[in-house]
């Protein structure tokens, strides 16, 4: 499964409706250079983790500059980029701020195994 692009609040509701999966949301902006670096790394991680965990997770991207998503950005206090949110059900269980790929890998491994 490819990384999904979140375009609306409805997209978020659909993603989090399945509480059996870990939802990983990459919050980015087009002007953010570290976001572009992380975006490429997440594509690689998605492919690698797909072999290991199959369909136990979904990675999605959310452009923080999209006005339709401002409410989600504000509710989750996203003020630094990139920010990666880890969601199970309708609850944000953790976040990674910055381009810390080691932290992201550790959190994905940990939360999928729970």
Kinemage of the C-alpha trace (Angstrom):
@kinemage 1
@onewidth
@group {chain A} dominant
@subgroup {mainchain}
@vectorlist {calphas} color= white
{ca unk a 1} P 0.000 0.000 0.000
{ca unk a 2} L 1.358 3.388 -0.976
{ca unk a 3} L 1.557 6.339 1.382
{ca unk a 4} L -1.817 8.076 1.420
{ca unk a 5} L -2.317 11.819 1.025
{ca unk a 6} L -4.767 13.358 3.495
{ca unk a 7} L -6.852 16.024 1.793
{ca unk a 8} L -9.680 16.577 4.283
{ca unk a 9} L -10.947 15.973 7.805
{ca unk a 10} L -13.078 13.157 6.333
{ca unk a 11} L -9.900 11.432 5.156
{ca unk a 12} L -8.613 11.541 8.736
{ca unk a 13} L -11.885 10.134 10.098
{ca unk a 14} L -11.718 7.244 7.615
{ca unk a 15} L -8.100 6.496 8.548
{ca unk a 16} L -8.685 6.394 12.279
{ca unk a 17} L -11.930 4.414 12.024
{ca unk a 18} L -9.928 1.149 11.995
{ca unk a 19} L -8.464 0.894 15.491
{ca unk a 20} L -6.667 -2.363 14.648
{ca unk a 21} L -4.034 -0.473 12.653
{ca unk a 22} L -1.314 1.940 13.690
{ca unk a 23} L -1.838 5.167 11.768
{ca unk a 24} L 1.338 7.155 11.121
{ca unk a 25} L 0.787 10.692 9.861
{ca unk a 26} L 3.680 12.668 8.411
{ca unk a 27} L 2.847 16.348 8.930
{ca unk a 28} L 4.828 18.378 6.406
{ca unk a 29} L 4.962 21.574 4.350
{ca unk a 30} L 6.151 21.899 0.767
{ca unk a 31} L 8.652 24.627 1.730
{ca unk a 32} L 10.244 22.501 4.506
{ca unk a 33} L 13.522 20.892 3.396
{ca unk a 34} L 13.733 18.403 6.330
{ca unk a 35} L 10.143 17.386 5.477
{ca unk a 36} L 11.229 16.454 1.951
{ca unk a 37} L 14.110 14.370 3.323
{ca unk a 38} L 11.800 12.613 5.775
{ca unk a 39} L 9.200 12.046 3.057
{ca unk a 40} L 11.720 10.071 1.001
{ca unk a 41} L 12.788 8.052 4.051
{ca unk a 42} L 9.171 7.235 4.879
{ca unk a 43} L 8.644 5.816 1.390
{ca unk a 44} L 11.577 3.457 2.011
{ca unk a 45} L 10.285 2.578 5.489
{ca unk a 46} L 6.793 1.942 4.146
{ca unk a 47} L 8.172 -0.601 1.683
{ca unk a 48} L 10.406 -2.282 4.286
{ca unk a 49} L 7.751 -2.428 7.014
{ca unk a 50} L 5.117 -3.636 4.547
{ca unk a 51} L 7.147 -6.847 4.115
{ca unk a 52} L 7.452 -7.281 7.874
{ca unk a 53} L 4.053 -6.110 9.165
{ca unk a 54} L 1.846 -6.373 6.054
{ca unk a 55} L -1.344 -4.413 6.714
{ca unk a 56} L -0.945 -3.613 10.424
{ca unk a 57} L -0.170 0.054 9.734
{ca unk a 58} L -0.921 2.928 7.385
{ca unk a 59} L 1.394 5.825 6.607
{ca unk a 60} L -0.267 9.026 5.454
{ca unk a 61} L 0.916 12.551 4.652
{ca unk a 62} L -0.751 15.752 5.772
{ca unk a 63} L 0.187 19.176 4.406
{ca unk a 64} L -0.028 21.574 7.361
{ca unk a 65} L -0.517 24.511 4.989
{ca unk a 66} L -3.789 23.072 3.648
{ca unk a 67} L -6.515 25.318 5.077
{ca unk a 68} L -8.977 22.403 5.184
{ca unk a 69} L -6.727 20.716 7.761
{ca unk a 70} L -6.039 23.703 10.027
{ca unk a 71} L -8.316 22.385 12.780
{ca unk a 72} L -6.454 19.046 12.941
{ca unk a 73} L -3.085 20.844 12.954
{ca unk a 74} L -4.184 23.155 15.787
{ca unk a 75} L -5.794 20.427 17.921
{ca unk a 76} L -2.585 18.379 17.738
{ca unk a 77} L -0.311 21.356 18.483
{ca unk a 78} L 1.790 20.890 15.363
{ca unk a 79} L 4.148 23.844 15.465
{ca unk a 80} L 7.450 22.311 14.311
{ca unk a 81} L 8.125 20.417 11.115
{ca unk a 82} L 8.337 17.685 10.284
{ca unk a 83} L 6.106 16.108 12.906
{ca unk a 84} L 5.058 12.468 12.784
{ca unk a 85} L 1.947 11.444 14.718
{ca unk a 86} L 1.237 7.871 15.824
{ca unk a 87} L -2.484 7.203 16.188
{ca unk a 88} L -4.440 4.182 17.342
{ca unk a 89} L -8.201 4.530 17.131
{ca unk a 90} L -8.947 8.198 17.636
{ca unk a 91} L -6.049 8.785 20.056
{ca unk a 92} L -2.643 10.272 19.290
{ca unk a 93} L -0.404 7.952 21.304
{ca unk a 94} L 2.930 9.594 20.491
{ca unk a 95} L 4.761 11.954 18.170
{ca unk a 96} L 8.205 12.527 16.727
{ca unk a 97} L 9.289 16.088 16.026
{ca unk a 98} L 12.092 16.518 13.520
{ca unk a 99} L 13.729 14.204 11.028
{ca unk a 100} L 14.713 11.529 13.584
{ca unk a 101} L 14.409 8.361 11.515
{ca unk a 102} L 15.796 6.137 14.294
{ca unk a 103} L 13.083 7.329 16.693
{ca unk a 104} L 10.430 6.775 14.023
{ca unk a 105} L 11.594 3.199 13.341
{ca unk a 106} L 11.694 2.397 17.073
{ca unk a 107} L 8.210 3.788 17.638
{ca unk a 108} L 6.695 1.984 14.655
{ca unk a 109} L 8.239 -1.303 15.776
{ca unk a 110} L 7.095 -0.759 19.354
{ca unk a 111} L 3.541 0.306 18.621
{ca unk a 112} L 2.837 -2.345 15.995
{ca unk a 113} L 3.953 -5.091 18.388
{ca unk a 114} L 1.581 -3.881 21.130
